[in-house]
Amino acid sequence: MAKTYDPFRELDRFVGQMLNADRAAAQMPMDLYRSGDHYVLTVDIPGADPGTIDVNVEDRTLSIRAQRTAPEANDVQWLAKERPTGTYARQLTVGRGLALDAISATYNDGVLTLTIPVAQEAKPRRIEVQHGQSDGGVVQAEAVEAAPAND
């Protein structure tokens, strides 16, 4: 069976591959959940050099940046290049009630994990109600009947 060559289809396929690679480089899929008195944020950054990972907090903005570079070789002729390279970046606005100065971060197997504790002042607390008798007697209440309203 003869196959016709369509240069426009090949060009469209090539442009689509390039655009998808750029889009994938900018993505950092994440999961966020609360476990007890802290939040856990996991971000996929496969192949990122651990030395390029930068996590910082300024005001209420949490920023994550990482870099993945292609292997450098002088005599390379790429046959397929689908793995994105470049800078990954993600910014999240965080709410109040978090201990932003106590965030811890680990990077294992291409996954960055941030543990963000809830601030002490934002944790729910039980307030004990004191009860006792003021004069040793029982407090009695008098019932007052409301007067009918005049229309």
C-alpha positions as CSV (number, residue, x, y, z in Angstrom):
1,M,0.0,0.0,0.0
2,A,1.4,3.3,-1.0
3,K,1.6,6.1,1.6
4,T,1.3,9.7,0.5
5,Y,3.5,12.3,2.0
6,D,1.7,15.3,3.4
7,P,4.2,18.0,4.4
8,F,1.5,20.0,6.2
9,R,0.5,17.0,8.4
10,E,4.2,16.5,9.2
11,L,4.6,20.2,10.0
12,D,1.5,20.2,12.2
13,R,2.7,17.1,14.0
14,F,6.1,18.7,14.6
15,V,4.6,22.0,15.9
16,G,2.2,20.0,18.1
17,Q,5.2,18.2,19.6
18,M,7.1,21.4,20.3
19,L,4.1,23.1,21.9
20,N,3.3,20.1,24.1
21,A,6.9,19.9,25.3
22,D,6.8,23.6,26.2
23,R,3.5,23.2,28.0
24,A,4.7,20.1,29.9
25,A,7.9,22.0,31.0
26,A,5.7,24.7,32.7
27,Q,3.5,22.2,34.5
28,M,4.2,21.0,38.0
29,P,1.3,18.7,39.0
30,M,0.7,18.8,42.8
31,D,-1.4,17.3,45.5
32,L,-2.3,19.1,48.7
33,Y,-4.0,17.7,51.8
34,R,-4.3,18.2,55.5
35,S,-3.1,15.6,58.0
36,G,-3.6,16.5,61.6
37,D,-2.1,19.8,62.4
38,H,-0.1,20.3,59.2
39,Y,-0.6,20.5,55.4
40,V,1.3,18.4,53.0
41,L,2.0,19.6,49.5
42,T,3.6,17.2,47.0
43,V,4.8,18.4,43.6
44,D,6.1,16.3,40.8
45,I,9.4,17.6,39.4
46,P,10.8,14.5,37.7
47,G,14.5,14.7,36.7
48,A,15.1,18.1,38.3
49,D,18.6,18.7,39.7
50,P,18.1,18.9,43.5
51,G,20.6,21.8,43.6
52,T,18.3,23.9,41.5
53,I,15.2,23.5,43.6
54,D,14.3,26.8,45.3
55,V,11.4,27.1,47.7
56,N,10.6,30.5,49.3
57,V,7.8,32.4,50.9
58,E,7.3,36.1,50.6
59,D,4.4,37.7,52.2
60,R,1.6,35.1,51.5
61,T,3.1,33.7,48.3
62,L,4.8,30.3,48.2
63,S,7.1,30.0,45.2
64,I,8.7,26.8,43.9
65,R,11.3,26.8,41.1
66,A,13.4,24.0,39.7
67,Q,15.5,23.3,36.6
68,R,15.8,20.3,34.4
69,T,18.5,20.4,31.8
70,A,19.2,18.2,28.8
71,P,22.3,16.1,28.8
72,E,25.1,18.0,27.0
73,A,27.0,16.2,24.4
74,N,28.8,17.6,21.4
75,D,28.0,15.0,18.8
76,V,24.3,14.4,19.5
77,Q,21.7,13.8,16.9
78,W,18.3,13.7,18.6
79,L,16.0,11.0,17.3
80,A,13.3,11.7,19.8
81,K,13.2,14.5,22.3
82,E,9.9,14.4,24.3
83,R,11.1,15.0,27.8
84,P,10.7,18.7,28.6
85,T,13.7,20.7,29.8
86,G,13.9,24.2,31.3
87,T,12.6,25.9,34.4
88,Y,9.6,24.6,36.3
89,A,7.9,27.3,38.4
90,R,4.7,27.4,40.5
91,Q,3.3,30.1,42.9
92,L,0.6,29.6,45.4
93,T,-1.1,32.1,47.6
94,V,-1.4,30.7,51.1
95,G,-3.9,31.7,53.7
96,R,-3.4,32.9,57.1
97,G,-3.0,30.6,60.0
98,L,0.0,28.7,58.7
99,A,3.5,28.6,60.4
100,L,5.3,29.7,57.2
101,D,8.6,30.0,59.1
102,A,8.5,26.3,60.0
103,I,8.0,24.7,56.5
104,S,10.1,21.6,55.9
105,A,11.0,20.3,52.4
106,T,12.3,17.0,51.1
107,Y,13.0,15.8,47.5
108,N,12.9,12.0,46.8
109,D,12.3,10.1,43.6
110,G,11.3,13.3,41.6
111,V,8.7,14.4,44.2
112,L,9.1,17.5,46.3
113,T,7.2,17.3,49.6
114,L,6.6,20.4,51.7
115,T,5.2,20.0,55.2
116,I,3.5,23.2,56.3
117,P,2.4,23.3,60.0
118,V,-0.7,25.1,61.2
119,A,0.2,28.1,63.3
120,Q,-0.3,27.6,67.0
121,E,-2.8,30.5,67.2
122,A,-4.9,29.0,64.4
123,K,-5.3,25.5,66.0
124,P,-8.6,24.8,67.5
125,R,-8.5,24.8,71.3
126,R,-10.9,23.9,74.0
127,I,-11.8,26.5,76.4
128,E,-12.6,25.2,79.9
129,V,-15.7,26.8,81.4
130,Q,-15.5,27.4,85.1
131,H,-18.6,26.7,87.0
132,G,-19.4,27.2,90.6
133,Q,-21.9,28.8,92.9
134,S,-21.4,32.4,93.8
135,D,-23.3,32.5,97.1
136,G,-23.7,28.9,97.8
137,G,-27.4,29.0,96.9
138,V,-29.4,28.0,93.8
139,V,-29.9,30.8,91.3
140,Q,-33.6,31.2,90.6
141,A,-35.1,32.9,87.5
142,E,-38.4,34.6,87.4
143,A,-40.6,34.1,84.4
144,V,-41.8,37.4,82.9
145,E,-44.7,37.2,80.5
146,A,-44.6,39.5,77.5
147,A,-47.4,42.0,77.1
148,P,-49.4,41.7,73.9
149,A,-48.5,44.1,71.2
150,N,-51.0,46.9,70.3
151,D,-51.7,47.0,66.6
